[in-house]
Amino acid sequence: MGIPNKIKAPIEKEMRSFESFFSTQIDSKVPLLKIITNYVIRSKGKQLRPMLVFLSAKLNGEINENTYVAASLIELLHTATLIHDDVVDETYRRRGFFSINTLWRSKMAVLTGDYFLSSGLMVALKYKQIGILEVISSAVREMSEGELIQIEKSRRLDITEDVYYEIIRKKTATLIAACTKSGAYSVEATDEQLEKMHKFGENLGMAFQIRDDLLDYEEVNFAGKPTGNDLKEKKITLPLIYLLNNSTKNEKNSILRTINRYHNDERKIIPLIKKVKESGGIEYACKEMKRFQKQALEILNEYQESDTLESFRELVFYITERNN
């Protein structure tokens, strides 16, 4: 299900114009690369991140050319990281479409990701938006750190609640914060407004990732059972952390041993998902998600009422209540 039209309404015209602007930034004379970039455009998802840039810009000023540059830079660098992630994770599908590495193999996928990355740098330099480049590059750097911390902790299975928050802040919340901050930056917002938009985006990003982690306990496979994909990848998220924190030492060791040895065995994973639910882990994660949601909404309440503000509020609720 896509983002509701009522959320997009205040920036509908700008988002249509953005499609054309973005396509121009990745245009290539190399036939194969042109085919791949066209495929990427066709398989794009909800375009949440560009929307955040435009909504933030409109909330803090007047959308201008720099806003399109910020949204393009975000989308180019984000797409590059997704393409590279699919190669690392050997992902075959994304958003219902075959991944680039499935259709054109890993080498071509890596080079395409590099092309998107360099295109992002070029658009920032072309329009002399070094400040926006700095905001977004810093976020991408933190995303890489977050992914590496998660990989390290997944191997050792020693993720605490504090470490979990550090991981999701780095790998998800920093990019959402970069969207909202760069949107405000593009309209020459004040330092106070930039700080507000950064904090808003970070809280929204934290809520977004917790909701994403909760979906793993709700989505079902063809047999009607929870997918448990995070557990299969040995990712320890907030609902499981709650169970571990409320287990005896022997119970905790047994749970971690199951994840370490049998993470690919659905017969072992499904009972573990049931334990997480029975422990109250889902309710606890929901409560924490709502806490970040509330903090994001409190920041929005500092702005004057407008259609843009109402769309932002609706987007916060959409992100924390979505089913996909």
ZARO-943956 format. One record per residue (C-alpha): x, y, z; residue in three letters. Coordinates in steps of 0.2 Angstrom, whole numbers. Layout:
# ZARO-943956
    east   north      up   residuo
       X       Y       Z       ALA
...
This chain:
# ZARO-943956
    east   north      up   residuo
       0       0       0       MET
       7      17      -5       GLY
       7      33       5       ILE
     -11      41       5       PRO
     -14      55      -7       ASN
     -20      67       7       LYS
      -2      66      14       ILE
       6      70      -3       LYS
      -7      84      -7       ALA
       3      99      -2       PRO
      18      94     -12       ILE
      10      84     -26       GLU
      15      96     -40       LYS
      33      97     -34       GLU
      34      78     -33       MET
      29      76     -51       ARG
      42      89     -56       SER
      55      80     -46       PHE
      53      64     -56       GLU
      59      73     -71       SER
      73      82     -62       PHE
      79      65     -54       PHE
      79      56     -71       SER
      90      69     -79       THR
     103      67     -65       GLN
     106      48     -69       ILE
     104      49     -88       ASP
     118      40     -97       SER
     124      37    -115       LYS
     129      20    -111       VAL
     115       8    -117       PRO
     116      -5    -104       LEU
     117       8     -90       LEU
     102      17     -97       LYS
      92       1     -96       ILE
      97      -2     -78       ILE
      93      16     -72       THR
      76      15     -81       ASN
      73      -1     -72       TYR
      78       7     -55       VAL
      66      21     -58       ILE
      52       9     -63       ARG
      55      -1     -47       SER
      56      14     -35       LYS
      46      12     -19       GLY
      35      25     -10       LYS
      48      39     -12       GLN
      46      43       7       LEU
      63      51       8       ARG
      60      64      -6       PRO
      43      68       1       MET
      51      71      18       LEU
      63      84      10       VAL
      49      93       1       PHE
      38      93      16       LEU
      51     100      27       SER
      56     113      14       ALA
      38     119      13       LYS
      36     119      32       LEU
      51     130      34       ASN
      50     141      18       GLY
      47     141      -1       GLU
      52     126     -11       ILE
      66     131     -24       ASN
      79     123     -35       GLU
      90     118     -20       ASN
      76     108     -13       THR
      76      97     -29       TYR
      94      95     -27       VAL
      93      90      -9       ALA
      79      77     -13       ALA
      89      70     -28       SER
     105      69     -18       LEU
      96      59      -4       ILE
      88      48     -17       GLU
     104      45     -27       LEU
     114      40     -11       LEU
     100      30      -3       HIS
      98      20     -19       THR
     116      17     -21       ALA
     117      10      -3       THR
     102      -1      -7       LEU
     110      -8     -22       ILE
     126     -12     -13       HIS
     116     -19       2       ASP
     107     -31     -10       ASP
     124     -37     -16       VAL
     131     -40       1       VAL
     115     -48       7       ASP
     113     -58      -9       GLU
      95     -51     -10       THR
      85     -58     -25       TYR
      70     -46     -23       ARG
      66     -29     -17       ARG
      49     -21     -17       ARG
      42     -35     -27       GLY
      55     -32     -41       PHE
      70     -43     -45       PHE
      86     -34     -38       SER
     100     -27     -49       ILE
     112     -41     -44       ASN
      99     -55     -48       THR
      96     -48     -66       LEU
     113     -41     -70       TRP
     125     -50     -58       ARG
     134     -43     -43       SER
     148     -34     -53       LYS
     136     -24     -63       MET
     126     -20     -48       ALA
     141     -13     -38       VAL
     146      -3     -53       LEU
     128       4     -54       THR
     128       8     -36       GLY
     144      17     -39       ASP
     136      27     -53       TYR
     122      32     -42       PHE
     134      38     -29       LEU
     145      48     -41       SER
     129      55     -48       SER
     124      62     -31       GLY
     141      70     -29       LEU
     140      78     -46       MET
     123      85     -43       VAL
     128      93     -27       ALA
     144     100     -35       LEU
     134     106     -51       LYS
     122     116     -41       TYR
     135     121     -28       LYS
     126     114     -13       GLN
     141     109      -2       ILE
     131     111      14       GLY
     117      99       9       ILE
     131      87       3       LEU
     139      88      20       GLU
     123      84      29       VAL
     119      69      18       ILE
     136      62      17       SER
     138      62      36       SER
     122      52      37       ALA
     128      39      24       VAL
     144      37      34       ARG
     134      34      50       GLU
     123      22      41       MET
     138      12      36       SER
     144      12      54       GLU
     127       6      60       GLY
     127      -9      48       GLU
     144     -14      53       LEU
     140     -13      72       ILE
     124     -24      68       GLN
     135     -37      59       ILE
     147     -38      73       GLU
     134     -39      86       LYS
     124     -52      76       SER
     140     -63      76       ARG
     142     -61      95       ARG
     124     -61      99       LEU
     127     -48     113       ASP
     115     -34     108       ILE
     109     -24     123       THR
      94     -11     122       GLU
     107       3     122       ASP
     116      -4     107       VAL
     100      -8      98       TYR
      96      10      99       TYR
     113      15      93       GLU
     111       4      78       ILE
      94      10      72       ILE
      99      28      75       ARG
     114      26      64       LYS
     107      14      51       LYS
      90      22      49       THR
      86      38      59       ALA
     101      48      53       THR
      95      47      35       LEU
      77      52      39       ILE
      85      66      49       ALA
      96      71      34       ALA
      80      72      24       CYS
      71      84      35       THR
      86      94      39       LYS
      92      96      21       SER
      74     101      16       GLY
      75     115      29       ALA
      93     119      23       TYR
      87     121       5       SER
      76     135      10       VAL
      89     144      21       GLU
      80     140      37       ALA
      87     147      54       THR
      99     136      64       ASP
      85     134      77       GLU
      73     127      63       GLN
      87     116      56       LEU
      90     108      74       GLU
      71     106      75       LYS
      70      97      59       MET
      85      86      63       HIS
      78      81      80       LYS
      61      78      72       PHE
      68      67      58       GLY
      78      57      70       GLU
      63      53      81       ASN
      53      49      66       LEU
      67      37      60       GLY
      68      28      77       MET
      49      25      76       ALA
      50      20      58       PHE
      64       6      62       GLN
      55      -1      77       ILE
      39      -2      67       ARG
      49     -11      53       ASP
      56     -23      66       ASP
      39     -26      73       LEU
      33     -31      55       LEU
      44     -46      56       ASP
      33     -53      70       TYR
      17     -49      60       GLU
      20     -53      42       GLU
      16     -71      38       VAL
      23     -84      25       ASN
      13     -95      13       PHE
      10    -107      28       ALA
       2     -92      38       GLY
      16     -91      50       LYS
      27     -76      55       PRO
      42     -74      43       THR
      55     -72      57       GLY
      67     -65      44       ASN
      77     -55      56       ASP
      79     -70      67       LEU
      85     -80      52       LYS
      98     -67      49       GLU
     103     -67      68       LYS
      97     -49      70       LYS
      92     -46      88       ILE
      78     -32      88       THR
      69     -24     102       LEU
      55     -37     105       PRO
      68     -51     107       LEU
      79     -40     118       ILE
      64     -38     130       TYR
      62     -57     131       LEU
      81     -59     134       LEU
      80     -45     148       ASN
      66     -54     156       ASN
      73     -72     156       SER
      84     -82     168       THR
     102     -84     164       LYS
      98    -102     158       ASN
      83     -97     148       GLU
      93     -83     139       LYS
     108     -95     135       ASN
      95    -107     128       SER
      87     -93     117       ILE
     104     -87     110       LEU
     110    -105     107       ARG
      94    -108      97       THR
      97     -92      86       ILE
     115     -96      84       ASN
     113    -114      79       ARG
      96    -115      72       TYR
      92     -98      64       HIS
      88    -106      47       ASN
      77    -119      55       ASP
      59    -113      55       GLU
      53    -127      67       ARG
      65    -119      80       LYS
      61    -100      75       ILE
      42    -101      76       ILE
      42    -107      94       PRO
      54     -93      98       LEU
      43     -80      90       ILE
      29     -86     101       LYS
      39     -84     116       LYS
      43     -66     111       VAL
      25     -63     110       LYS
      20     -71     126       GLU
      34     -61     135       SER
      26     -45     131       GLY
      40     -40     119       GLY
      28     -34     106       ILE
      19     -23     118       GLU
      35     -16     125       TYR
      42     -12     107       ALA
      25      -4     103       CYS
      27       7     118       LYS
      44      13     114       GLU
      39      16      96       MET
      25      27     102       LYS
      37      37     113       ARG
      48      42      98       PHE
      32      46      89       GLN
      26      57     103       LYS
      43      66     103       GLN
      42      69      84       ALA
      24      76      85       LEU
      29      87     100       GLU
      42      96      88       ILE
      29      98      74       LEU
      17     106      87       ASN
      29     121      88       GLU
      25     126      70       TYR
      10     136      65       GLN
      -5     126      58       GLU
      -5     123      39       SER
      -9     110      26       ASP
       9     105      26       THR
      10     103      45       LEU
      -6      92      44       GLU
       2      81      30       SER
      18      79      41       PHE
       7      74      56       ARG
      -2      61      45       GLU
      14      55      39       LEU
      20      52      56       VAL
       5      41      60       PHE
       6      32      43       TYR
      24      27      46       ILE
      21      20      64       THR
       5      11      59       GLU
       9       5      41       ARG
       8     -14      37       ASN
      22     -15      24       ASN
